[in-house]
Amino acid sequence: MTFNKLLLWGIFTLPWFSLFLLKKQTIKHYMPVAVFTTLVVTLFNEMAFTQKWFAVKETIFPWVITFAPFVFGAFAVCTIWIFYLTYQRFWLYLLTNIIADAAFVFLAHNLFRMLGLIENLKFNNYHLLITFVLISIIIYGYQVWQEEVIK
């Protein structure tokens, strides 16, 4: 197994183990927003593929054009953690997301590009950061709506 494949499997599986640190009720509470997030980011990835914004060059799921290990692994789990730590304090939530998104875009995304996992075509890092921040605002609204539905 190549280093890239091992890295992708780690990004996909290892974050899920951190959820053992949370209560079952917390996970159940924020899992709908994590699922919604993966749906939104998957749709974004599909749109990026068709519009040639960026391309996934190597993945562990060859039948999927989404950067699945990240979307269904680290991104989903980080969504649960960020909501757990910041929900109901929108400005803290937004600031935390901006920092996390910037770390992904300027560190992890660049590493993935250097390793040949992804390639920017028409999208640069700033486009990606703005997109992720907008997605974070959308999913916050979804969670607010979800809270109303639960009541």
LINLIN-V985707 format. One record per run of one state. SS is the DSSP state (h for helix, s for strand, l for the rest). FROM is the first residue (numbers start at 0). TO is the last residue. Records with the same first field share a line. If there is no record, write none. Layout:
SS->FROM-TO ; FROM-TO
This chain:
l->0-1 ; 21-22 ; 51-52 ; 56-66 ; 86-88 ; 114-116 ; 120-123 ; 150-150
h->2-20 ; 23-50 ; 67-85 ; 89-113 ; 124-149
s->53-55 ; 117-119
